[in-house]
Amino acid sequence: MFETIIKAFLIGLLVSAPMGPINMLVIQRTLNRGWWHGFVTGLGAMLSDLIYAVITLVGVSFVADFFDEYEQIIQVVGSIVLFFFGLKVYKSNPLKDWTPDKLPEETRYMRDFISSFLLTFSNVAIVVIFMGFYAHFSYNPLADGANFFAAGLITFVVAVFLWWFLLTSLVARLRKHFNRRGLVLLNRSVGTLLMLLGLGGIVLSLFPALF
């Protein structure tokens, strides 16, 4: 179960960390309206990620025999997907999505939550990313029983929750000295990590005897 928890935690962080539109939206709302608005926006994204994580995991479990039979090929494909996802993250420029700070405006927290949820949920391509992570990490807690599935699910939520809490807290604390170009460095760091994980998965799958 410890292995399941570690994998679920890593998947939660790696799915949330890339500086895409949602992260930029969270940062902007934190800067413009305060910590709570940014954090609630992150929670909306977390609910969407959780739904897609479960949908993908259930779908993978239905074809578990197929995955077992072609495990090596699937791990290679998953690692390739992970590598190109990391490359896309590395090459992306979060600053292009940045808009000038606006004056604070009255916004209900529920509206922040729903708008973030719908924006994240509209990105159906996240299923492919989840499949890549599951294949790369050989992650399928459903196959081990309800307890493993529950542990993985809770850990995933904790990881994503922790990411949004830390990101919004850091931005709120540094809002007067916020360096937007630091987002580029963060993006490249996350992208590099994802590419390295992808390359490592490819090597491990193709040449298991070396390890």
C-alpha distance (Angstrom), angle and dihedral (degrees) to the residues before:
residue distance angle dihedral
M1 . . .
F2 3.81 . .
E3 3.80 89.0 .
T4 3.82 90.3 51.7
I5 3.80 90.9 51.0
I6 3.81 93.0 50.0
K7 3.81 92.5 48.5
A8 3.81 93.2 46.8
F9 3.81 90.6 49.6
L10 3.81 92.8 50.7
I11 3.80 92.5 46.8
G12 3.82 91.1 50.3
L13 3.80 92.7 51.5
L14 3.80 95.8 43.0
V15 3.80 92.8 49.2
S16 3.82 92.8 50.1
A17 3.80 102.6 38.5
P18 3.85 105.2 69.8
M19 3.81 111.4 100.7
G20 3.78 100.1 -118.8
P21 3.82 129.4 142.0
I22 3.82 93.6 -67.8
N23 3.79 94.7 52.9
M24 3.80 89.5 47.1
L25 3.81 90.7 49.6
V26 3.81 90.5 50.6
I27 3.80 91.5 49.3
Q28 3.80 93.5 47.2
R29 3.78 93.8 49.5
T30 3.80 90.6 47.2
L31 3.80 91.2 51.8
N32 3.79 96.2 41.7
R33 3.80 103.3 36.3
G34 3.79 108.1 15.6
W35 3.78 141.9 -97.2
W36 3.79 98.7 -60.8
H37 3.80 93.6 54.6
G38 3.80 91.5 50.9
F39 3.78 93.8 44.9
V40 3.82 94.2 48.5
T41 3.82 88.4 49.8
G42 3.80 88.2 54.8
L43 3.81 91.0 50.3
G44 3.80 89.9 55.8
A45 3.79 89.7 54.8
M46 3.80 89.8 46.4
L47 3.81 92.4 57.2
S48 3.80 90.9 51.8
D49 3.81 92.3 48.1
L50 3.80 90.1 49.1
I51 3.81 92.3 53.0
Y52 3.79 92.8 49.4
A53 3.81 91.6 44.3
V54 3.82 90.6 55.5
I55 3.82 94.0 42.7
T56 3.80 91.4 51.3
L57 3.79 93.2 44.9
V58 3.81 92.9 50.5
G59 3.79 90.3 47.6
V60 3.79 91.4 50.8
S61 3.81 90.6 48.8
F62 3.81 91.8 55.6
V63 3.79 89.3 61.0
A64 3.81 95.8 38.3
D65 3.82 93.0 129.0
F66 3.79 90.5 54.2
F67 3.81 90.0 49.7
D68 3.80 91.4 49.9
E69 3.79 92.3 50.2
Y70 3.80 94.9 48.4
E71 3.80 97.8 28.6
Q72 3.81 96.3 134.9
I73 3.81 94.5 49.2
I74 3.80 92.3 45.5
Q75 3.81 91.9 49.8
V76 3.79 90.5 51.0
V77 3.82 91.8 49.0
G78 3.81 91.0 45.6
S79 3.80 91.1 50.6
I80 3.81 91.0 48.9
V81 3.82 89.6 52.0
L82 3.80 88.7 49.2
F83 3.81 91.8 50.2
F84 3.81 94.3 51.4
F85 3.80 91.1 44.1
G86 3.81 87.5 54.5
L87 3.82 90.6 47.4
K88 3.80 90.4 52.2
V89 3.80 90.7 49.3
Y90 3.82 91.3 47.6
K91 3.81 93.6 50.8
S92 3.79 96.3 42.5
N93 3.78 119.1 101.5
P94 3.80 112.2 -143.4
L95 3.81 90.9 -170.4
K96 3.81 91.3 72.4
D97 3.81 88.1 66.0
W98 3.78 91.3 51.0
T99 3.79 117.9 109.6
P100 3.80 124.9 -168.7
D101 3.76 116.5 -88.9
K102 3.78 114.0 -89.5
L103 3.74 129.4 -155.8
P104 3.80 113.3 -86.3
E105 3.77 112.5 -88.2
E106 3.76 132.0 -163.4
T107 3.78 109.0 -101.6
R108 3.75 128.7 163.6
Y109 3.76 115.4 -123.0
M110 3.80 91.9 -128.4
R111 3.80 90.0 58.2
D112 3.82 89.9 52.2
F113 3.79 90.0 49.3
I114 3.81 96.0 48.0
S115 3.79 95.7 43.9
S116 3.81 91.1 51.5
F117 3.80 91.9 46.2
L118 3.80 93.2 51.1
L119 3.80 93.2 45.8
T120 3.80 92.0 51.4
F121 3.80 94.1 40.9
S122 3.81 90.8 54.1
N123 3.81 89.0 65.4
V124 3.82 98.4 84.6
A125 3.81 89.8 167.9
I126 3.82 87.5 79.3
V127 3.82 86.4 82.9
V128 3.80 88.9 68.9
I129 3.80 90.1 50.9
F130 3.80 91.5 50.5
M131 3.80 90.5 49.2
G132 3.78 88.9 51.8
F133 3.80 91.7 51.9
Y134 3.81 93.4 45.3
A135 3.79 91.7 49.8
H136 3.79 93.7 44.5
F137 3.80 94.2 49.8
S138 3.84 94.3 35.1
Y139 3.80 86.0 -124.9
N140 3.81 118.4 171.9
P141 3.83 110.7 134.3
L142 3.81 91.8 168.2
A143 3.78 88.4 71.8
D144 3.82 89.3 59.9
G145 3.80 97.1 51.2
A146 3.78 142.4 -92.1
N147 3.80 94.9 -62.7
F148 3.80 92.7 57.0
F149 3.80 90.9 45.7
A150 3.82 91.8 50.8
A151 3.80 92.1 46.5
G152 3.79 91.6 49.9
L153 3.79 92.3 47.1
I154 3.80 93.8 49.4
T155 3.79 91.6 46.6
F156 3.80 91.5 49.7
V157 3.81 90.3 52.8
V158 3.81 91.4 47.5
A159 3.82 91.5 50.8
V160 3.81 94.3 49.7
F161 3.82 91.7 42.0
L162 3.82 89.7 51.1
W163 3.81 91.8 50.1
W164 3.81 94.0 53.2
F165 3.80 91.9 43.4
L166 3.82 93.3 51.3
L167 3.81 94.7 42.2
T168 3.81 95.5 49.8
S169 3.81 92.5 41.8
L170 3.81 91.4 51.9
V171 3.81 93.2 46.6
A172 3.81 92.4 46.4
R173 3.80 91.7 49.5
L174 3.80 93.4 47.6
R175 3.81 97.8 35.4
K176 3.82 92.2 118.4
H177 3.79 92.2 50.1
F178 3.78 99.2 29.9
N179 3.79 112.2 154.7
R180 3.78 107.7 -155.3
R181 3.79 92.2 -167.5
G182 3.77 87.6 65.6
L183 3.81 85.5 73.4
V184 3.79 89.7 65.5
L185 3.80 91.2 52.8
L186 3.80 91.1 47.8
N187 3.79 90.9 48.9
R188 3.79 92.4 50.7
S189 3.79 91.5 47.7
V190 3.80 92.4 52.1
G191 3.81 91.3 43.5
T192 3.80 91.4 51.2
L193 3.80 91.4 49.5
L194 3.81 91.4 50.9
M195 3.81 92.1 48.4
L196 3.81 91.2 49.6
L197 3.81 90.5 50.1
G198 3.80 89.4 50.0
L199 3.79 93.7 49.0
G200 3.80 91.1 45.5
G201 3.80 90.8 51.3
I202 3.80 91.7 50.7
V203 3.80 92.5 50.8
L204 3.81 93.4 45.2
S205 3.80 91.6 49.2
L206 3.80 96.8 46.4
F207 3.79 98.2 38.3
P208 3.83 108.0 28.6
A209 3.81 91.0 151.9
L210 3.80 90.0 67.9
F211 3.79 90.4 65.4
